[in-house]
């Protein structure tokens, strides 16, 4: 079985070089057109292949090809373009069609952002990945921090309280789409935790250390943001039965007692990122720990248990720092330079520009773009639209896609291992008949949509 899994691939021979070499940033007005949909499918496959290579501990050819061709910045452009689309075009589409018969195409656009961010998360683990995005690293940092801020907003809107059976059953098409949008936003935000950590660790390798530090410490106050997230613990929630669930591989699942004894991946990333920021030598020149910040950081001490430090020993240094912070006054240390590195020197700062460029692209054109894209999003039943839908569904439910999902298909109802697929739409998996029947009221509308698209 292990040998079979190691040979699993999302790409056919020769596709990797072809897909990577053809990568170019998209224009927002082209979203939904046939050429963009083809690019979306290619991006999906590249993301799946990169995850398969990273998890199988084999040579990461996808990462190497993306870096050698200098294409990682394209992924940053793609993520930000969909962010702007969500903010500017999506609301106009909803106004134009408040009761859509089919939401699949809109979901596809939202999922494009998750695919781009997922591929970035996988590749930026390596220092040479950070070097490849040096020209756009400040843009990526701004984007990632905005997603973490949105994560806080989702939590404050009770996102971590799962909808009840009755609420799901009575959802309208727009309410379902909004829930799916929030689910994808949550997934993107959780992935951005890792991206912020990688940028923090490789700020010098990215070639814009001073500008990155300014954004991390002064512009966005990332240490305080991380502290709030550690207090809120967004990686876990309690379901309607009172059972604890954790967020893994894009979905909420019940965990075994053994898994619960291990630190969650997102929690580990937050702690390591905070450690890097607070122990960074630049801290004294960029960041003032006032009484409010000091109080927030000191509250984290109670969360730093011995078992946690046994799992990640470098966190012991962070605990010592927090202990010293509790009994000492750091304000005089930071005020000596007034938060400015090398007073009297001129510092040329790199500023983000990609988001502003996309906002300018759609300025005063949001309604016309939305109207044009609605025509692309309508599945008219033609052979062309059916073929496009079939290709999309295959990319979402392929063996490679399932292998990314914590080792295989999971039951849509209970989260356990699944072996049976919905025979009608072929997009959802179940462990047995009982879960399929219980899930049907929630799955029915989506199943109808997919079935109409491909039959």
C-alpha positions as a Markdown table, in Angstrom:
| # | Residue | x | y | z |
|---|---|---|---|---|
| 1 | Unk | 0.0 | 0.0 | 0.0 |
| 2 | Unk | 2.8 | 2.4 | 0.9 |
| 3 | Unk | 4.5 | 1.7 | -2.4 |
| 4 | Unk | 1.3 | 2.4 | -4.3 |
| 5 | Unk | 0.7 | 5.7 | -2.5 |
| 6 | Unk | 4.3 | 6.9 | -3.2 |
| 7 | Unk | 3.6 | 6.6 | -7.0 |
| 8 | Unk | 0.3 | 8.6 | -6.8 |
| 9 | Unk | 0.6 | 11.7 | -8.9 |
| 10 | Unk | -1.7 | 14.6 | -9.8 |
| 11 | Unk | 0.1 | 15.3 | -13.0 |
| 12 | Unk | 0.8 | 13.4 | -16.2 |
| 13 | Unk | 4.3 | 13.1 | -17.5 |
| 14 | Unk | 5.4 | 16.4 | -19.0 |
| 15 | Unk | 2.6 | 18.4 | -17.4 |
| 16 | Unk | 4.7 | 19.9 | -14.6 |
| 17 | Unk | 7.1 | 22.0 | -16.8 |
| 18 | Unk | 4.2 | 22.9 | -19.2 |
| 19 | Unk | 1.9 | 24.1 | -16.4 |
| 20 | Unk | 4.6 | 26.1 | -14.5 |
| 21 | Unk | 6.1 | 27.7 | -17.6 |
| 22 | Unk | 2.7 | 28.9 | -18.7 |
| 23 | Unk | 1.9 | 30.6 | -15.3 |
| 24 | Unk | 1.0 | 34.3 | -15.6 |
| 25 | Unk | -1.0 | 36.6 | -13.2 |
| 26 | Unk | -4.7 | 36.7 | -14.0 |
| 27 | Unk | -6.7 | 39.8 | -14.7 |
| 28 | Unk | -9.8 | 40.1 | -12.5 |
| 29 | Unk | -12.0 | 40.7 | -15.5 |
| 30 | Unk | -11.0 | 37.4 | -17.0 |
| 31 | Unk | -12.1 | 35.3 | -14.1 |
| 32 | Unk | -14.7 | 32.7 | -15.1 |
| 33 | Unk | -13.7 | 32.6 | -18.8 |
| 34 | Unk | -12.7 | 29.3 | -20.3 |
| 35 | Unk | -9.0 | 30.2 | -20.3 |
| 36 | Unk | -9.1 | 31.1 | -16.6 |
| 37 | Unk | -11.0 | 27.9 | -15.7 |
| 38 | Unk | -8.3 | 25.9 | -17.4 |
| 39 | Unk | -5.7 | 27.8 | -15.4 |
| 40 | Unk | -7.7 | 27.1 | -12.2 |
| 41 | Unk | -7.6 | 23.3 | -12.9 |
| 42 | Unk | -3.8 | 23.5 | -13.6 |
| 43 | Unk | -3.3 | 25.4 | -10.3 |
| 44 | Unk | -5.3 | 22.7 | -8.5 |
| 45 | Unk | -3.2 | 20.0 | -9.9 |
| 46 | Unk | 0.1 | 21.8 | -9.0 |
| 47 | Unk | -1.1 | 22.3 | -5.5 |
| 48 | Unk | -2.0 | 18.6 | -5.1 |
| 49 | Unk | 1.3 | 17.4 | -6.6 |
| 50 | Unk | 3.3 | 19.7 | -4.3 |
| 51 | Unk | 1.5 | 18.3 | -1.2 |
| 52 | Unk | 1.9 | 14.7 | -2.4 |
| 53 | Unk | 5.7 | 15.3 | -2.8 |
| 54 | Unk | 6.1 | 17.0 | 0.5 |
| 55 | Unk | 4.1 | 14.4 | 2.5 |
| 56 | Unk | 5.8 | 11.5 | 0.7 |
| 57 | Unk | 9.3 | 12.7 | 1.6 |
| 58 | Unk | 10.4 | 12.4 | -2.1 |
| 59 | Unk | 12.2 | 14.9 | -4.3 |
| 60 | Unk | 10.0 | 18.1 | -4.4 |
| 61 | Unk | 10.1 | 18.6 | -8.1 |
| 62 | Unk | 7.1 | 21.0 | -8.1 |
| 63 | Unk | 8.8 | 23.3 | -5.6 |
| 64 | Unk | 12.1 | 23.2 | -7.5 |
| 65 | Unk | 10.4 | 23.9 | -10.9 |
| 66 | Unk | 8.3 | 26.8 | -9.5 |
| 67 | Unk | 11.5 | 28.4 | -8.0 |
| 68 | Unk | 13.8 | 27.7 | -10.9 |
| 69 | Unk | 11.2 | 29.3 | -13.3 |
| 70 | Unk | 10.7 | 32.2 | -10.9 |
| 71 | Unk | 6.9 | 31.6 | -10.8 |
| 72 | Unk | 6.2 | 31.9 | -7.0 |
| 73 | Unk | 5.3 | 35.6 | -7.3 |
| 74 | Unk | 2.4 | 34.6 | -9.7 |
| 75 | Unk | 0.8 | 32.7 | -6.7 |
| 76 | Unk | 0.9 | 35.9 | -4.6 |
| 77 | Unk | -0.8 | 37.8 | -7.4 |
| 78 | Unk | -3.4 | 35.1 | -7.7 |
| 79 | Unk | -4.3 | 35.1 | -4.0 |
| 80 | Unk | -4.5 | 38.9 | -3.9 |
| 81 | Unk | -6.6 | 39.1 | -7.1 |
| 82 | Unk | -9.2 | 36.8 | -5.6 |
| 83 | Unk | -9.1 | 38.7 | -2.3 |
| 84 | Unk | -10.0 | 41.9 | -4.3 |
| 85 | Unk | -12.6 | 39.9 | -6.3 |
| 86 | Unk | -14.2 | 38.8 | -3.0 |
| 87 | Unk | -14.3 | 42.4 | -1.7 |
| 88 | Unk | -15.4 | 44.2 | -4.9 |
| 89 | Unk | -17.0 | 41.9 | -7.5 |
| 90 | Unk | -18.6 | 39.2 | -5.3 |
| 91 | Unk | -21.0 | 41.6 | -3.6 |
| 92 | Unk | -22.1 | 43.0 | -7.0 |
| 93 | Unk | -22.8 | 39.4 | -8.3 |
| 94 | Unk | -25.0 | 38.7 | -5.3 |
| 95 | Unk | -26.9 | 42.0 | -5.9 |
| 96 | Unk | -27.4 | 41.1 | -9.5 |
| 97 | Unk | -28.6 | 37.5 | -8.7 |
| 98 | Unk | -29.8 | 37.3 | -5.1 |
| 99 | Unk | -31.3 | 33.8 | -5.6 |
| 100 | Unk | -28.9 | 31.9 | -7.9 |
| 101 | Unk | -30.0 | 28.5 | -9.3 |
| 102 | Unk | -26.4 | 27.3 | -9.2 |
| 103 | Unk | -23.5 | 28.5 | -7.0 |
| 104 | Unk | -20.8 | 26.1 | -8.2 |
| 105 | Unk | -19.0 | 28.6 | -10.4 |
| 106 | Unk | -18.8 | 31.2 | -7.7 |
| 107 | Unk | -17.5 | 28.6 | -5.3 |
| 108 | Unk | -14.8 | 27.7 | -7.9 |
| 109 | Unk | -13.5 | 31.3 | -7.9 |
| 110 | Unk | -13.4 | 31.3 | -4.1 |
| 111 | Unk | -11.6 | 28.0 | -4.1 |
| 112 | Unk | -8.9 | 29.4 | -6.4 |
| 113 | Unk | -7.6 | 31.5 | -3.6 |
| 114 | Unk | -7.4 | 28.5 | -1.3 |
| 115 | Unk | -5.4 | 26.6 | -3.9 |
| 116 | Unk | -2.9 | 29.4 | -4.5 |
| 117 | Unk | -2.4 | 29.9 | -0.7 |
| 118 | Unk | -2.1 | 26.2 | -0.2 |
| 119 | Unk | 0.7 | 25.9 | -2.8 |
| 120 | Unk | 2.4 | 28.9 | -1.2 |
| 121 | Unk | 2.2 | 27.4 | 2.2 |
| 122 | Unk | 3.8 | 24.2 | 1.0 |
| 123 | Unk | 6.7 | 25.8 | -1.0 |
| 124 | Unk | 7.6 | 28.6 | 1.5 |
| 125 | Unk | 8.6 | 26.1 | 4.1 |
| 126 | Unk | 12.0 | 26.2 | 2.4 |
| 127 | Unk | 14.4 | 29.2 | 2.5 |
| 128 | Unk | 14.9 | 29.2 | -1.3 |
| 129 | Unk | 11.1 | 29.7 | -1.6 |
| 130 | Unk | 11.4 | 32.9 | 0.4 |
| 131 | Unk | 14.3 | 34.1 | -1.8 |
| 132 | Unk | 12.1 | 33.6 | -4.9 |
| 133 | Unk | 9.4 | 35.9 | -3.6 |
| 134 | Unk | 11.7 | 38.7 | -2.5 |
| 135 | Unk | 10.1 | 41.2 | -4.9 |
| 136 | Unk | 6.6 | 40.6 | -3.6 |
| 137 | Unk | 7.2 | 39.5 | 0.0 |
| 138 | Unk | 5.9 | 42.7 | 1.5 |
| 139 | Unk | 2.7 | 42.3 | -0.5 |
| 140 | Unk | 2.3 | 38.7 | 0.7 |
| 141 | Unk | 2.9 | 39.7 | 4.3 |
| 142 | Unk | 0.2 | 42.4 | 4.0 |
| 143 | Unk | -2.2 | 39.8 | 2.5 |
| 144 | Unk | -1.4 | 37.1 | 5.1 |
| 145 | Unk | -1.8 | 39.5 | 8.1 |
| 146 | Unk | -5.1 | 40.7 | 6.6 |
| 147 | Unk | -6.3 | 37.1 | 6.6 |
| 148 | Unk | -5.3 | 36.7 | 10.2 |
| 149 | Unk | -7.3 | 39.8 | 11.1 |
| 150 | Unk | -10.3 | 38.4 | 9.2 |
| 151 | Unk | -9.8 | 35.2 | 11.2 |
| 152 | Unk | -10.4 | 37.2 | 14.4 |
| 153 | Unk | -13.5 | 38.7 | 12.8 |
| 154 | Unk | -14.9 | 35.3 | 12.0 |
| 155 | Unk | -14.3 | 34.1 | 15.5 |
| 156 | Unk | -16.0 | 37.2 | 16.9 |
| 157 | Unk | -19.0 | 36.4 | 14.6 |
| 158 | Unk | -19.3 | 32.9 | 16.3 |
| 159 | Unk | -17.8 | 31.0 | 13.3 |
| 160 | Unk | -16.5 | 28.4 | 15.8 |
| 161 | Unk | -20.1 | 27.6 | 16.8 |
| 162 | Unk | -21.2 | 25.0 | 14.2 |
| 163 | Unk | -24.6 | 25.5 | 12.5 |
| 164 | Unk | -27.4 | 23.2 | 13.8 |
| 165 | Unk | -29.1 | 20.6 | 11.7 |
| 166 | Unk | -32.2 | 22.8 | 11.4 |
| 167 | Unk | -30.2 | 25.8 | 10.3 |
| 168 | Unk | -28.5 | 23.8 | 7.6 |
| 169 | Unk | -31.8 | 22.3 | 6.4 |
| 170 | Unk | -33.4 | 25.7 | 6.0 |
| 171 | Unk | -30.5 | 27.4 | 4.3 |
| 172 | Unk | -31.2 | 29.4 | 1.1 |
| 173 | Unk | -28.8 | 29.2 | -1.8 |
| 174 | Unk | -27.2 | 32.5 | -0.9 |
| 175 | Unk | -26.9 | 31.5 | 2.8 |
| 176 | Unk | -25.2 | 28.3 | 1.7 |
| 177 | Unk | -22.8 | 30.1 | -0.5 |
| 178 | Unk | -22.0 | 32.6 | 2.3 |
| 179 | Unk | -21.3 | 29.7 | 4.6 |
| 180 | Unk | -19.0 | 28.1 | 2.0 |
| 181 | Unk | -17.3 | 31.4 | 1.5 |
| 182 | Unk | -16.6 | 31.6 | 5.3 |
| 183 | Unk | -15.4 | 28.0 | 5.4 |
| 184 | Unk | -12.9 | 28.8 | 2.6 |
| 185 | Unk | -11.9 | 32.0 | 4.3 |
| 186 | Unk | -11.3 | 30.2 | 7.5 |
| 187 | Unk | -9.1 | 27.6 | 5.7 |
| 188 | Unk | -7.1 | 30.3 | 3.9 |
| 189 | Unk | -6.6 | 32.2 | 7.2 |
| 190 | Unk | -5.4 | 29.1 | 9.0 |
| 191 | Unk | -2.9 | 28.5 | 6.2 |
| 192 | Unk | -1.7 | 32.1 | 6.5 |
| 193 | Unk | -0.5 | 31.4 | 10.0 |
| 194 | Unk | 2.2 | 29.2 | 8.5 |
| 195 | Unk | 3.0 | 31.8 | 5.8 |
| 196 | Unk | 3.5 | 34.5 | 8.3 |
| 197 | Unk | 5.8 | 32.2 | 10.3 |
| 198 | Unk | 7.9 | 31.3 | 7.2 |
| 199 | Unk | 8.3 | 35.0 | 6.2 |
| 200 | Unk | 9.3 | 35.8 | 9.8 |
| 201 | Unk | 12.0 | 33.1 | 9.9 |
| 202 | Unk | 13.3 | 34.0 | 6.4 |
| 203 | Unk | 13.0 | 37.8 | 6.5 |
| 204 | Unk | 16.7 | 38.3 | 5.7 |
| 205 | Unk | 16.7 | 35.6 | 3.0 |
| 206 | Unk | 13.8 | 37.4 | 1.3 |
| 207 | Unk | 16.0 | 40.4 | 0.8 |
| 208 | Unk | 13.8 | 43.0 | 2.5 |
| 209 | Unk | 14.6 | 42.4 | 6.2 |
| 210 | Unk | 14.1 | 46.0 | 7.3 |
| 211 | Unk | 10.8 | 46.5 | 5.4 |
| 212 | Unk | 9.5 | 43.1 | 6.7 |
| 213 | Unk | 10.4 | 44.0 | 10.2 |
| 214 | Unk | 8.7 | 47.4 | 10.0 |
| 215 | Unk | 5.5 | 45.7 | 8.8 |
| 216 | Unk | 5.7 | 42.9 | 11.3 |
| 217 | Unk | 6.3 | 45.1 | 14.3 |
| 218 | Unk | 5.1 | 48.6 | 13.6 |
| 219 | Unk | 2.5 | 48.5 | 10.8 |
| 220 | Unk | 0.6 | 45.4 | 11.8 |
| 221 | Unk | 1.7 | 44.6 | 15.4 |
| 222 | Unk | 1.9 | 40.9 | 14.5 |
| 223 | Unk | 3.1 | 39.8 | 18.0 |
| 224 | Unk | -0.1 | 41.0 | 19.6 |
| 225 | Unk | -2.2 | 39.5 | 16.8 |
| 226 | Unk | -0.6 | 36.1 | 17.4 |
| 227 | Unk | -1.1 | 36.4 | 21.1 |
| 228 | Unk | -4.8 | 37.0 | 20.6 |
| 229 | Unk | -5.1 | 33.9 | 18.3 |
| 230 | Unk | -3.3 | 31.7 | 20.9 |
| 231 | Unk | -5.8 | 32.8 | 23.5 |
| 232 | Unk | -8.8 | 32.1 | 21.2 |
| 233 | Unk | -7.5 | 28.7 | 19.9 |
| 234 | Unk | -9.3 | 28.8 | 16.5 |
| 235 | Unk | -8.1 | 25.3 | 15.6 |
| 236 | Unk | -10.7 | 23.6 | 17.9 |
| 237 | Unk | -14.4 | 23.8 | 18.6 |
| 238 | Unk | -17.2 | 21.8 | 20.2 |
| 239 | Unk | -19.8 | 20.2 | 17.9 |
| 240 | Unk | -23.6 | 20.0 | 18.6 |
| 241 | Unk | -23.0 | 16.7 | 20.5 |
| 242 | Unk | -20.5 | 18.3 | 22.9 |
| 243 | Unk | -17.5 | 16.5 | 21.3 |
| 244 | Unk | -14.3 | 18.3 | 20.6 |
| 245 | Unk | -13.3 | 18.7 | 17.0 |
| 246 | Unk | -10.1 | 20.1 | 15.5 |
| 247 | Unk | -9.4 | 21.7 | 12.1 |
| 248 | Unk | -7.2 | 19.5 | 9.9 |
| 249 | Unk | -6.6 | 19.5 | 6.2 |
| 250 | Unk | -9.5 | 21.9 | 5.5 |
| 251 | Unk | -12.2 | 20.2 | 7.6 |
| 252 | Unk | -13.3 | 19.6 | 11.2 |
| 253 | Unk | -12.8 | 16.1 | 12.5 |
| 254 | Unk | -13.0 | 14.2 | 15.8 |
| 255 | Unk | -9.6 | 13.4 | 17.2 |
| 256 | Unk | -8.4 | 10.3 | 19.0 |
| 257 | Unk | -7.0 | 10.7 | 22.6 |
| 258 | Unk | -3.5 | 10.2 | 21.2 |
| 259 | Unk | -3.9 | 13.0 | 18.7 |
| 260 | Unk | -5.4 | 15.3 | 21.3 |
| 261 | Unk | -2.3 | 14.8 | 23.4 |
| 262 | Unk | -0.1 | 16.2 | 20.6 |
| 263 | Unk | 0.1 | 19.9 | 19.9 |
| 264 | Unk | -2.1 | 21.0 | 17.0 |
| 265 | Unk | -0.2 | 22.0 | 13.9 |
| 266 | Unk | -1.6 | 25.5 | 13.8 |
| 267 | Unk | -1.0 | 26.0 | 17.5 |
| 268 | Unk | 2.7 | 25.0 | 17.0 |
| 269 | Unk | 3.0 | 27.4 | 14.1 |
| 270 | Unk | 1.7 | 30.3 | 16.2 |
| 271 | Unk | 4.0 | 29.6 | 19.1 |
| 272 | Unk | 7.1 | 29.3 | 16.8 |
| 273 | Unk | 6.2 | 32.5 | 15.0 |
| 274 | Unk | 5.7 | 34.4 | 18.3 |
| 275 | Unk | 9.0 | 33.0 | 19.6 |
| 276 | Unk | 10.8 | 34.1 | 16.5 |
| 277 | Unk | 9.4 | 37.6 | 16.7 |
| 278 | Unk | 9.9 | 38.2 | 20.5 |
| 279 | Unk | 13.5 | 36.7 | 20.5 |
| 280 | Unk | 14.5 | 38.5 | 17.2 |
| 281 | Unk | 17.5 | 40.8 | 17.8 |
| 282 | Unk | 15.6 | 43.5 | 15.9 |
| 283 | Unk | 12.9 | 43.6 | 18.5 |
| 284 | Unk | 14.4 | 46.4 | 20.6 |
| 285 | Unk | 14.7 | 48.7 | 17.6 |
| 286 | Unk | 11.3 | 48.1 | 16.1 |
| 287 | Unk | 8.9 | 47.3 | 18.9 |
| 288 | Unk | 7.9 | 48.8 | 22.2 |
| 289 | Unk | 6.4 | 46.4 | 24.8 |
| 290 | Unk | 4.1 | 48.8 | 26.7 |
| 291 | Unk | 1.9 | 47.7 | 29.6 |
| 292 | Unk | -1.0 | 46.5 | 27.4 |
| 293 | Unk | 1.2 | 44.3 | 25.3 |
| 294 | Unk | 3.1 | 43.1 | 28.3 |
| 295 | Unk | -0.1 | 42.0 | 29.9 |
| 296 | Unk | -1.2 | 40.1 | 26.8 |
| 297 | Unk | 2.1 | 38.3 | 26.5 |
| 298 | Unk | 2.3 | 37.4 | 30.2 |
| 299 | Unk | -1.1 | 35.8 | 30.0 |
| 300 | Unk | 0.3 | 33.2 | 27.6 |
| 301 | Unk | 2.6 | 31.8 | 30.3 |
| 302 | Unk | -0.2 | 29.7 | 31.7 |
| 303 | Unk | -0.6 | 27.9 | 28.3 |
| 304 | Unk | 3.1 | 26.9 | 28.2 |
| 305 | Unk | 3.0 | 23.5 | 29.8 |
| 306 | Unk | 5.9 | 21.1 | 30.3 |
| 307 | Unk | 4.4 | 18.5 | 27.8 |
| 308 | Unk | 4.2 | 21.3 | 25.2 |
| 309 | Unk | 7.8 | 22.3 | 25.7 |
| 310 | Unk | 8.8 | 18.6 | 25.6 |
| 311 | Unk | 7.2 | 18.4 | 22.1 |
| 312 | Unk | 8.9 | 21.6 | 20.9 |
| 313 | Unk | 12.0 | 22.3 | 23.0 |
| 314 | Unk | 12.8 | 25.8 | 21.4 |
| 315 | Unk | 9.7 | 27.1 | 23.1 |
| 316 | Unk | 11.6 | 26.9 | 26.4 |
| 317 | Unk | 13.4 | 30.0 | 25.4 |
| 318 | Unk | 10.2 | 31.8 | 24.8 |
| 319 | Unk | 8.9 | 30.7 | 28.2 |
| 320 | Unk | 12.0 | 32.2 | 29.9 |
| 321 | Unk | 11.5 | 35.4 | 28.0 |
| 322 | Unk | 7.9 | 35.6 | 29.2 |
| 323 | Unk | 9.0 | 34.9 | 32.8 |
| 324 | Unk | 11.5 | 37.8 | 32.6 |
| 325 | Unk | 8.8 | 40.0 | 31.1 |
| 326 | Unk | 6.5 | 39.3 | 34.0 |
| 327 | Unk | 8.9 | 40.5 | 36.6 |
| 328 | Unk | 10.8 | 43.2 | 34.7 |
| 329 | Unk | 10.2 | 46.5 | 32.9 |
| 330 | Unk | 11.2 | 46.5 | 29.3 |
| 331 | Unk | 9.8 | 50.0 | 28.4 |
| 332 | Unk | 13.0 | 51.9 | 29.1 |
| 333 | Unk | 15.0 | 49.5 | 26.8 |
| 334 | Unk | 12.7 | 50.2 | 23.8 |
| 335 | Unk | 12.3 | 54.0 | 24.4 |
| 336 | Unk | 16.1 | 54.5 | 24.2 |
| 337 | Unk | 15.9 | 54.4 | 20.4 |
| 338 | Unk | 12.3 | 55.6 | 20.2 |
| 339 | Unk | 11.5 | 52.5 | 18.1 |
| 340 | Unk | 13.9 | 53.6 | 15.2 |
| 341 | Unk | 16.7 | 51.5 | 14.0 |
| 342 | Unk | 20.0 | 53.4 | 13.6 |
| 343 | Unk | 18.7 | 57.0 | 14.3 |
| 344 | Unk | 20.0 | 59.5 | 11.8 |
| 345 | Unk | 20.2 | 56.9 | 8.9 |
| 346 | Unk | 17.9 | 56.9 | 5.9 |
| 347 | Unk | 15.8 | 53.8 | 5.4 |
| 348 | Unk | 14.2 | 53.0 | 2.1 |
| 349 | Unk | 11.1 | 51.0 | 2.8 |
| 350 | Unk | 9.5 | 48.6 | 0.3 |
| 351 | Unk | 5.7 | 49.1 | 0.3 |
| 352 | Unk | 3.0 | 46.7 | -0.9 |
| 353 | Unk | 1.6 | 47.6 | -4.4 |
| 354 | Unk | -0.2 | 44.5 | -5.8 |
| 355 | Unk | -3.5 | 45.0 | -4.0 |
| 356 | Unk | -3.6 | 48.7 | -5.0 |
| 357 | Unk | -3.0 | 47.7 | -8.6 |
| 358 | Unk | -5.9 | 45.3 | -8.6 |
| 359 | Unk | -8.2 | 47.8 | -6.9 |
| 360 | Unk | -7.3 | 50.3 | -9.6 |
| 361 | Unk | -8.0 | 47.7 | -12.3 |
| 362 | Unk | -11.6 | 47.3 | -11.1 |
| 363 | Unk | -12.2 | 50.9 | -10.0 |
| 364 | Unk | -15.6 | 52.1 | -11.3 |
| 365 | Unk | -16.0 | 48.8 | -13.2 |
| 366 | Unk | -17.3 | 46.5 | -10.5 |
| 367 | Unk | -20.9 | 46.3 | -11.8 |
| 368 | Unk | -19.9 | 45.8 | -15.5 |
| 369 | Unk | -17.3 | 43.1 | -14.5 |
| 370 | Unk | -19.9 | 41.3 | -12.3 |
| 371 | Unk | -22.5 | 41.4 | -15.1 |
| 372 | Unk | -20.1 | 39.9 | -17.6 |
| 373 | Unk | -18.9 | 37.2 | -15.2 |
| 374 | Unk | -22.4 | 36.2 | -14.4 |
| 375 | Unk | -22.8 | 35.2 | -18.1 |
| 376 | Unk | -19.8 | 33.0 | -17.7 |
| 377 | Unk | -21.0 | 31.5 | -14.4 |
| 378 | Unk | -24.4 | 30.4 | -15.8 |
| 379 | Unk | -24.3 | 26.7 | -16.6 |
| 380 | Unk | -26.6 | 26.6 | -19.7 |
| 381 | Unk | -26.7 | 22.9 | -20.1 |
| 382 | Unk | -24.5 | 23.0 | -23.3 |
| 383 | Unk | -22.0 | 20.3 | -24.0 |
| 384 | Unk | -19.2 | 22.8 | -23.4 |
| 385 | Unk | -20.5 | 23.8 | -19.9 |
| 386 | Unk | -21.0 | 20.1 | -19.0 |
| 387 | Unk | -17.5 | 19.2 | -20.1 |
| 388 | Unk | -16.1 | 22.1 | -18.1 |
| 389 | Unk | -18.0 | 21.1 | -15.0 |
| 390 | Unk | -16.9 | 17.5 | -15.3 |
| 391 | Unk | -13.2 | 18.5 | -15.5 |
| 392 | Unk | -13.7 | 20.7 | -12.4 |
| 393 | Unk | -15.3 | 18.0 | -10.4 |
| 394 | Unk | -12.7 | 15.5 | -11.4 |
| 395 | Unk | -9.9 | 17.9 | -10.1 |
| 396 | Unk | -11.8 | 18.3 | -6.8 |
| 397 | Unk | -12.4 | 14.6 | -6.2 |
| 398 | Unk | -9.4 | 12.9 | -7.8 |
| 399 | Unk | -7.3 | 10.3 | -6.0 |
| 400 | Unk | -4.6 | 13.0 | -5.6 |
| 401 | Unk | -7.1 | 15.4 | -4.0 |
| 402 | Unk | -8.2 | 12.7 | -1.5 |
| 403 | Unk | -4.6 | 11.8 | -0.7 |
| 404 | Unk | -4.1 | 15.4 | 0.4 |
| 405 | Unk | -7.1 | 15.0 | 2.9 |
| 406 | Unk | -5.2 | 13.5 | 5.8 |
| 407 | Unk | -4.6 | 10.3 | 4.0 |
| 408 | Unk | -7.9 | 9.6 | 2.3 |
| 409 | Unk | -11.6 | 10.2 | 2.0 |
| 410 | Unk | -13.5 | 11.2 | 5.1 |
| 411 | Unk | -17.2 | 10.8 | 5.9 |
| 412 | Unk | -19.0 | 14.1 | 5.3 |
| 413 | Unk | -21.2 | 13.4 | 8.4 |
| 414 | Unk | -18.9 | 12.0 | 11.1 |
| 415 | Unk | -15.4 | 12.6 | 9.8 |
| 416 | Unk | -14.4 | 8.9 | 10.0 |
| 417 | Unk | -12.7 | 7.0 | 7.1 |
| 418 | Unk | -15.1 | 6.6 | 4.2 |
| 419 | Unk | -15.2 | 4.1 | 1.4 |
| 420 | Unk | -18.6 | 5.0 | -0.3 |
| 421 | Unk | -19.1 | 7.9 | -2.6 |
| 422 | Unk | -22.5 | 9.6 | -3.5 |
| 423 | Unk | -23.4 | 7.7 | -6.6 |
| 424 | Unk | -25.3 | 10.7 | -8.1 |
| 425 | Unk | -22.9 | 13.6 | -7.9 |
| 426 | Unk | -19.7 | 11.7 | -7.0 |
| 427 | Unk | -18.4 | 14.6 | -4.8 |
| 428 | Unk | -19.2 | 13.5 | -1.2 |
| 429 | Unk | -18.0 | 10.5 | 0.8 |
| 430 | Unk | -19.6 | 8.4 | 3.6 |
| 431 | Unk | -18.6 | 5.7 | 6.0 |
| 432 | Unk | -22.0 | 4.0 | 5.6 |
| 433 | Unk | -25.7 | 4.3 | 4.8 |
| 434 | Unk | -26.7 | 5.7 | 8.2 |
| 435 | Unk | -24.4 | 8.8 | 7.8 |
| 436 | Unk | -25.5 | 9.3 | 4.2 |
| 437 | Unk | -29.1 | 9.4 | 5.2 |
| 438 | Unk | -28.5 | 11.8 | 8.1 |
| 439 | Unk | -26.4 | 14.1 | 5.8 |
| 440 | Unk | -28.8 | 14.1 | 2.9 |
| 441 | Unk | -30.8 | 17.3 | 3.9 |
| 442 | Unk | -27.6 | 19.2 | 4.0 |
| 443 | Unk | -26.2 | 17.6 | 0.8 |
| 444 | Unk | -29.3 | 17.6 | -1.3 |
| 445 | Unk | -29.1 | 21.0 | -2.9 |
| 446 | Unk | -25.4 | 20.7 | -3.7 |
| 447 | Unk | -26.0 | 17.2 | -5.1 |
| 448 | Unk | -28.8 | 18.5 | -7.3 |
| 449 | Unk | -26.5 | 21.2 | -8.7 |
| 450 | Unk | -23.6 | 18.8 | -9.5 |
| 451 | Unk | -25.9 | 16.2 | -10.9 |
| 452 | Unk | -27.4 | 18.7 | -13.3 |
| 453 | Unk | -24.0 | 19.9 | -14.4 |
| 454 | Unk | -22.5 | 16.6 | -15.4 |
| 455 | Unk | -25.5 | 14.4 | -16.4 |
